[in-house]
Amino acid sequence: MFVYKMIARGTVEEKIQALQLEKAALADGVLEGGAGAGWKLEERDIEALFAPLPG
């Protein structure tokens, strides 16, 4: 069975997906002992997530 997830540009879902990809990269870096251990969600990241969509 395959599940396809369609995400439109400029949507909250697109922003969430971008954060999920960053989180996955962070987890990979931490598990491999990389320098990503100091990463944290910043205020600008939260603001970007809830910013109004482009008109």
PDB file of N, CA, C and O in Angstrom:
ATOM      1  N   MET A   1       0.844  -1.163   0.000  1.00  0.00           N
ATOM      2  CA  MET A   1       0.000   0.000   0.000  1.00  0.00           C
ATOM      3  C   MET A   1       0.900   1.240   0.000  1.00  0.00           C
ATOM      4  O   MET A   1       1.916   1.280   0.694  1.00  0.00           O
ATOM      5  N   PHE A   2       0.522   2.230  -0.771  1.00  0.00           N
ATOM      6  CA  PHE A   2       1.247   3.491  -0.838  1.00  0.00           C
ATOM      7  C   PHE A   2       0.336   4.631  -0.397  1.00  0.00           C
ATOM      8  O   PHE A   2      -0.859   4.642  -0.690  1.00  0.00           O
ATOM      9  N   VAL A   3       0.918   5.574   0.301  1.00  0.00           N
ATOM     10  CA  VAL A   3       0.189   6.764   0.715  1.00  0.00           C
ATOM     11  C   VAL A   3       0.924   7.962   0.145  1.00  0.00           C
ATOM     12  O   VAL A   3       2.126   8.119   0.359  1.00  0.00           O
ATOM     13  N   TYR A   4       0.212   8.801  -0.575  1.00  0.00           N
ATOM     14  CA  TYR A   4       0.804  10.000  -1.145  1.00  0.00           C
ATOM     15  C   TYR A   4       0.267  11.203  -0.391  1.00  0.00           C
ATOM     16  O   TYR A   4      -0.934  11.314  -0.142  1.00  0.00           O
ATOM     17  N   LYS A   5       1.159  12.086  -0.037  1.00  0.00           N
ATOM     18  CA  LYS A   5       0.778  13.279   0.701  1.00  0.00           C
ATOM     19  C   LYS A   5       1.007  14.478  -0.211  1.00  0.00           C
ATOM     20  O   LYS A   5       2.141  14.775  -0.586  1.00  0.00           O
ATOM     21  N   MET A   6      -0.066  15.155  -0.560  1.00  0.00           N
ATOM     22  CA  MET A   6       0.045  16.319  -1.438  1.00  0.00           C
ATOM     23  C   MET A   6       0.052  17.576  -0.571  1.00  0.00           C
ATOM     24  O   MET A   6      -0.851  17.799   0.236  1.00  0.00           O
ATOM     25  N   ILE A   7       1.085  18.387  -0.756  1.00  0.00           N
ATOM     26  CA  ILE A   7       1.220  19.609   0.023  1.00  0.00           C
ATOM     27  C   ILE A   7       1.344  20.780  -0.941  1.00  0.00           C
ATOM     28  O   ILE A   7       2.230  20.793  -1.796  1.00  0.00           O
ATOM     29  N   ALA A   8       0.471  21.747  -0.806  1.00  0.00           N
ATOM     30  CA  ALA A   8       0.497  22.928  -1.664  1.00  0.00           C
ATOM     31  C   ALA A   8       1.532  23.929  -1.148  1.00  0.00           C
ATOM     32  O   ALA A   8       1.804  23.995   0.051  1.00  0.00           O
ATOM     33  N   ARG A   9       2.099  24.699  -2.062  1.00  0.00           N
ATOM     34  CA  ARG A   9       3.074  25.719  -1.688  1.00  0.00           C
ATOM     35  C   ARG A   9       2.409  26.821  -0.873  1.00  0.00           C
ATOM     36  O   ARG A   9       1.251  27.173  -1.101  1.00  0.00           O
ATOM     37  N   GLY A  10       3.162  27.355   0.078  1.00  0.00           N
ATOM     38  CA  GLY A  10       2.677  28.483   0.868  1.00  0.00           C
ATOM     39  C   GLY A  10       1.662  28.121   1.926  1.00  0.00           C
ATOM     40  O   GLY A  10       0.937  28.991   2.408  1.00  0.00           O
ATOM     41  N   THR A  11       1.593  26.858   2.300  1.00  0.00           N
ATOM     42  CA  THR A  11       0.616  26.440   3.313  1.00  0.00           C
ATOM     43  C   THR A  11       1.320  26.101   4.624  1.00  0.00           C
ATOM     44  O   THR A  11       2.538  25.931   4.673  1.00  0.00           O
ATOM     45  N   VAL A  12       0.527  26.009   5.671  1.00  0.00           N
ATOM     46  CA  VAL A  12       1.072  25.607   6.968  1.00  0.00           C
ATOM     47  C   VAL A  12       1.665  24.204   6.867  1.00  0.00           C
ATOM     48  O   VAL A  12       2.694  23.913   7.476  1.00  0.00           O
ATOM     49  N   GLU A  13       1.020  23.349   6.106  1.00  0.00           N
ATOM     50  CA  GLU A  13       1.518  21.984   5.946  1.00  0.00           C
ATOM     51  C   GLU A  13       2.921  21.984   5.350  1.00  0.00           C
ATOM     52  O   GLU A  13       3.757  21.172   5.746  1.00  0.00           O
ATOM     53  N   GLU A  14       3.191  22.885   4.402  1.00  0.00           N
ATOM     54  CA  GLU A  14       4.525  22.973   3.803  1.00  0.00           C
ATOM     55  C   GLU A  14       5.541  23.397   4.860  1.00  0.00           C
ATOM     56  O   GLU A  14       6.654  22.872   4.897  1.00  0.00           O
ATOM     57  N   LYS A  15       5.169  24.331   5.705  1.00  0.00           N
ATOM     58  CA  LYS A  15       6.074  24.792   6.766  1.00  0.00           C
ATOM     59  C   LYS A  15       6.324  23.677   7.774  1.00  0.00           C
ATOM     60  O   LYS A  15       7.448  23.501   8.243  1.00  0.00           O
ATOM     61  N   ILE A  16       5.287  22.932   8.102  1.00  0.00           N
ATOM     62  CA  ILE A  16       5.428  21.821   9.040  1.00  0.00           C
ATOM     63  C   ILE A  16       6.354  20.763   8.452  1.00  0.00           C
ATOM     64  O   ILE A  16       7.205  20.220   9.157  1.00  0.00           O
ATOM     65  N   GLN A  17       6.194  20.470   7.178  1.00  0.00           N
ATOM     66  CA  GLN A  17       7.059  19.483   6.533  1.00  0.00           C
ATOM     67  C   GLN A  17       8.521  19.930   6.579  1.00  0.00           C
ATOM     68  O   GLN A  17       9.411  19.118   6.833  1.00  0.00           O
ATOM     69  N   ALA A  18       8.770  21.221   6.333  1.00  0.00           N
ATOM     70  CA  ALA A  18      10.144  21.738   6.375  1.00  0.00           C
ATOM     71  C   ALA A  18      10.730  21.572   7.779  1.00  0.00           C
ATOM     72  O   ALA A  18      11.890  21.188   7.925  1.00  0.00           O
ATOM     73  N   LEU A  19       9.934  21.858   8.808  1.00  0.00           N
ATOM     74  CA  LEU A  19      10.409  21.681  10.181  1.00  0.00           C
ATOM     75  C   LEU A  19      10.655  20.204  10.496  1.00  0.00           C
ATOM     76  O   LEU A  19      11.593  19.873  11.221  1.00  0.00           O
ATOM     77  N   GLN A  20       9.813  19.316   9.951  1.00  0.00           N
ATOM     78  CA  GLN A  20      10.009  17.890  10.174  1.00  0.00           C
ATOM     79  C   GLN A  20      11.311  17.412   9.537  1.00  0.00           C
ATOM     80  O   GLN A  20      12.017  16.581  10.109  1.00  0.00           O
ATOM     81  N   LEU A  21      11.630  17.937   8.353  1.00  0.00           N
ATOM     82  CA  LEU A  21      12.881  17.571   7.696  1.00  0.00           C
ATOM     83  C   LEU A  21      14.082  18.075   8.489  1.00  0.00           C
ATOM     84  O   LEU A  21      15.087  17.374   8.609  1.00  0.00           O
ATOM     85  N   GLU A  22      13.979  19.285   9.027  1.00  0.00           N
ATOM     86  CA  GLU A  22      15.050  19.818   9.865  1.00  0.00           C
ATOM     87  C   GLU A  22      15.209  18.966  11.129  1.00  0.00           C
ATOM     88  O   GLU A  22      16.326  18.692  11.566  1.00  0.00           O
ATOM     89  N   LYS A  23      14.101  18.559  11.696  1.00  0.00           N
ATOM     90  CA  LYS A  23      14.129  17.739  12.905  1.00  0.00           C
ATOM     91  C   LYS A  23      14.770  16.377  12.624  1.00  0.00           C
ATOM     92  O   LYS A  23      15.546  15.872  13.435  1.00  0.00           O
ATOM     93  N   ALA A  24      14.445  15.794  11.482  1.00  0.00           N
ATOM     94  CA  ALA A  24      15.040  14.512  11.116  1.00  0.00           C
ATOM     95  C   ALA A  24      16.549  14.647  10.921  1.00  0.00           C
ATOM     96  O   ALA A  24      17.311  13.774  11.337  1.00  0.00           O
ATOM     97  N   ALA A  25      16.981  15.743  10.288  1.00  0.00           N
ATOM     98  CA  ALA A  25      18.408  15.977  10.090  1.00  0.00           C
ATOM     99  C   ALA A  25      19.098  16.174  11.436  1.00  0.00           C
ATOM    100  O   ALA A  25      20.213  15.692  11.637  1.00  0.00           O
ATOM    101  N   LEU A  26      18.449  16.874  12.353  1.00  0.00           N
ATOM    102  CA  LEU A  26      18.994  17.084  13.688  1.00  0.00           C
ATOM    103  C   LEU A  26      19.153  15.749  14.408  1.00  0.00           C
ATOM    104  O   LEU A  26      20.194  15.483  15.008  1.00  0.00           O
ATOM    105  N   ALA A  27      18.126  14.916  14.348  1.00  0.00           N
ATOM    106  CA  ALA A  27      18.181  13.609  15.006  1.00  0.00           C
ATOM    107  C   ALA A  27      19.308  12.766  14.426  1.00  0.00           C
ATOM    108  O   ALA A  27      20.029  12.101  15.170  1.00  0.00           O
ATOM    109  N   ASP A  28      19.464  12.785  13.117  1.00  0.00           N
ATOM    110  CA  ASP A  28      20.552  12.036  12.486  1.00  0.00           C
ATOM    111  C   ASP A  28      21.904  12.536  12.985  1.00  0.00           C
ATOM    112  O   ASP A  28      22.793  11.741  13.287  1.00  0.00           O
ATOM    113  N   GLY A  29      22.055  13.866  13.071  1.00  0.00           N
ATOM    114  CA  GLY A  29      23.313  14.440  13.539  1.00  0.00           C
ATOM    115  C   GLY A  29      23.610  14.075  14.979  1.00  0.00           C
ATOM    116  O   GLY A  29      24.755  13.781  15.324  1.00  0.00           O
ATOM    117  N   VAL A  30      22.584  14.091  15.827  1.00  0.00           N
ATOM    118  CA  VAL A  30      22.777  13.758  17.241  1.00  0.00           C
ATOM    119  C   VAL A  30      23.144  12.287  17.383  1.00  0.00           C
ATOM    120  O   VAL A  30      24.054  11.940  18.137  1.00  0.00           O
ATOM    121  N   LEU A  31      22.443  11.430  16.666  1.00  0.00           N
ATOM    122  CA  LEU A  31      22.708   9.991  16.768  1.00  0.00           C
ATOM    123  C   LEU A  31      24.083   9.627  16.228  1.00  0.00           C
ATOM    124  O   LEU A  31      24.690   8.652  16.671  1.00  0.00           O
ATOM    125  N   GLU A  32      24.577  10.412  15.269  1.00  0.00           N
ATOM    126  CA  GLU A  32      25.899  10.152  14.705  1.00  0.00           C
ATOM    127  C   GLU A  32      26.986  10.922  15.439  1.00  0.00           C
ATOM    128  O   GLU A  32      28.155  10.844  15.061  1.00  0.00           O
ATOM    129  N   GLY A  33      26.622  11.669  16.488  1.00  0.00           N
ATOM    130  CA  GLY A  33      27.596  12.420  17.258  1.00  0.00           C
ATOM    131  C   GLY A  33      28.016  13.707  16.585  1.00  0.00           C
ATOM    132  O   GLY A  33      29.099  14.227  16.851  1.00  0.00           O
ATOM    133  N   GLY A  34      27.159  14.231  15.704  1.00  0.00           N
ATOM    134  CA  GLY A  34      27.494  15.443  14.969  1.00  0.00           C
ATOM    135  C   GLY A  34      27.328  16.701  15.792  1.00  0.00           C
ATOM    136  O   GLY A  34      27.031  16.640  16.985  1.00  0.00           O
ATOM    137  N   ALA A  35      27.523  17.846  15.150  1.00  0.00           N
ATOM    138  CA  ALA A  35      27.463  19.134  15.830  1.00  0.00           C
ATOM    139  C   ALA A  35      26.035  19.645  15.977  1.00  0.00           C
ATOM    140  O   ALA A  35      25.841  20.738  16.509  1.00  0.00           O
ATOM    141  N   GLY A  36      25.041  18.909  15.532  1.00  0.00           N
ATOM    142  CA  GLY A  36      23.666  19.375  15.572  1.00  0.00           C
ATOM    143  C   GLY A  36      23.044  19.360  16.958  1.00  0.00           C
ATOM    144  O   GLY A  36      21.896  19.772  17.121  1.00  0.00           O
ATOM    145  N   ALA A  37      23.767  18.899  17.945  1.00  0.00           N
ATOM    146  CA  ALA A  37      23.198  18.761  19.286  1.00  0.00           C
ATOM    147  C   ALA A  37      22.820  20.108  19.901  1.00  0.00           C
ATOM    148  O   ALA A  37      21.996  20.145  20.815  1.00  0.00           O
ATOM    149  N   GLY A  38      23.391  21.205  19.432  1.00  0.00           N
ATOM    150  CA  GLY A  38      23.085  22.511  19.992  1.00  0.00           C
ATOM    151  C   GLY A  38      21.896  23.195  19.351  1.00  0.00           C
ATOM    152  O   GLY A  38      21.565  24.319  19.728  1.00  0.00           O
ATOM    153  N   TRP A  39      21.243  22.553  18.395  1.00  0.00           N
ATOM    154  CA  TRP A  39      20.125  23.156  17.676  1.00  0.00           C
ATOM    155  C   TRP A  39      18.914  23.223  18.579  1.00  0.00           C
ATOM    156  O   TRP A  39      18.677  22.326  19.388  1.00  0.00           O
ATOM    157  N   LYS A  40      18.139  24.307  18.434  1.00  0.00           N
ATOM    158  CA  LYS A  40      16.880  24.409  19.159  1.00  0.00           C
ATOM    159  C   LYS A  40      15.893  25.221  18.321  1.00  0.00           C
ATOM    160  O   LYS A  40      16.292  25.991  17.448  1.00  0.00           O
ATOM    161  N   LEU A  41      14.632  25.043  18.592  1.00  0.00           N
ATOM    162  CA  LEU A  41      13.584  25.783  17.911  1.00  0.00           C
ATOM    163  C   LEU A  41      13.612  27.213  18.408  1.00  0.00           C
ATOM    164  O   LEU A  41      13.479  27.469  19.604  1.00  0.00           O
ATOM    165  N   GLU A  42      13.787  28.148  17.479  1.00  0.00           N
ATOM    166  CA  GLU A  42      13.894  29.551  17.852  1.00  0.00           C
ATOM    167  C   GLU A  42      12.569  30.262  17.619  1.00  0.00           C
ATOM    168  O   GLU A  42      11.678  29.749  16.942  1.00  0.00           O
ATOM    169  N   GLU A  43      12.459  31.450  18.194  1.00  0.00           N
ATOM    170  CA  GLU A  43      11.224  32.228  18.065  1.00  0.00           C
ATOM    171  C   GLU A  43      10.897  32.494  16.599  1.00  0.00           C
ATOM    172  O   GLU A  43       9.731  32.447  16.208  1.00  0.00           O
ATOM    173  N   ARG A  44      11.917  32.774  15.782  1.00  0.00           N
ATOM    174  CA  ARG A  44      11.660  33.056  14.363  1.00  0.00           C
ATOM    175  C   ARG A  44      11.092  31.828  13.640  1.00  0.00           C
ATOM    176  O   ARG A  44      10.324  31.965  12.688  1.00  0.00           O
ATOM    177  N   ASP A  45      11.477  30.624  14.099  1.00  0.00           N
ATOM    178  CA  ASP A  45      10.923  29.401  13.506  1.00  0.00           C
ATOM    179  C   ASP A  45       9.428  29.300  13.792  1.00  0.00           C
ATOM    180  O   ASP A  45       8.645  28.938  12.913  1.00  0.00           O
ATOM    181  N   ILE A  46       9.039  29.617  15.009  1.00  0.00           N
ATOM    182  CA  ILE A  46       7.626  29.571  15.383  1.00  0.00           C
ATOM    183  C   ILE A  46       6.851  30.657  14.643  1.00  0.00           C
ATOM    184  O   ILE A  46       5.743  30.418  14.164  1.00  0.00           O
ATOM    185  N   GLU A  47       7.440  31.857  14.551  1.00  0.00           N
ATOM    186  CA  GLU A  47       6.792  32.945  13.811  1.00  0.00           C
ATOM    187  C   GLU A  47       6.605  32.572  12.343  1.00  0.00           C
ATOM    188  O   GLU A  47       5.562  32.867  11.759  1.00  0.00           O
ATOM    189  N   ALA A  48       7.594  31.934  11.747  1.00  0.00           N
ATOM    190  CA  ALA A  48       7.496  31.516  10.346  1.00  0.00           C
ATOM    191  C   ALA A  48       6.386  30.492  10.162  1.00  0.00           C
ATOM    192  O   ALA A  48       5.691  30.502   9.147  1.00  0.00           O
ATOM    193  N   LEU A  49       6.220  29.618  11.131  1.00  0.00           N
ATOM    194  CA  LEU A  49       5.183  28.603  11.041  1.00  0.00           C
ATOM    195  C   LEU A  49       3.793  29.201  11.041  1.00  0.00           C
ATOM    196  O   LEU A  49       2.904  28.710  10.345  1.00  0.00           O
ATOM    197  N   PHE A  50       3.595  30.260  11.818  1.00  0.00           N
ATOM    198  CA  PHE A  50       2.273  30.872  11.933  1.00  0.00           C
ATOM    199  C   PHE A  50       2.127  32.170  11.155  1.00  0.00           C
ATOM    200  O   PHE A  50       1.147  32.892  11.338  1.00  0.00           O
ATOM    201  N   ALA A  51       3.078  32.476  10.297  1.00  0.00           N
ATOM    202  CA  ALA A  51       2.994  33.685   9.487  1.00  0.00           C
ATOM    203  C   ALA A  51       1.834  33.582   8.495  1.00  0.00           C
ATOM    204  O   ALA A  51       1.497  32.483   8.055  1.00  0.00           O
ATOM    205  N   PRO A  52       1.225  34.706   8.143  1.00  0.00           N
ATOM    206  CA  PRO A  52       0.147  34.669   7.149  1.00  0.00           C
ATOM    207  C   PRO A  52       0.638  34.109   5.822  1.00  0.00           C
ATOM    208  O   PRO A  52       1.788  34.312   5.433  1.00  0.00           O
ATOM    209  N   LEU A  53      -0.236  33.415   5.150  1.00  0.00           N
ATOM    210  CA  LEU A  53       0.108  32.837   3.867  1.00  0.00           C
ATOM    211  C   LEU A  53       0.199  33.923   2.803  1.00  0.00           C
ATOM    212  O   LEU A  53      -0.541  34.905   2.859  1.00  0.00           O
ATOM    213  N   PRO A  54       1.098  33.758   1.833  1.00  0.00           N
ATOM    214  CA  PRO A  54       1.191  34.764   0.775  1.00  0.00           C
ATOM    215  C   PRO A  54      -0.102  34.834  -0.032  1.00  0.00           C
ATOM    216  O   PRO A  54      -0.733  33.815  -0.313  1.00  0.00           O
ATOM    217  N   GLY A  55      -0.476  36.044  -0.395  1.00  0.00           N
ATOM    218  CA  GLY A  55      -1.741  36.265  -1.094  1.00  0.00           C
ATOM    219  C   GLY A  55      -1.635  35.994  -2.506  1.00  0.00           C
ATOM    220  O   GLY A  55      -2.616  36.132  -3.236  1.00  0.00           O
TER     221      GLY A  55
END
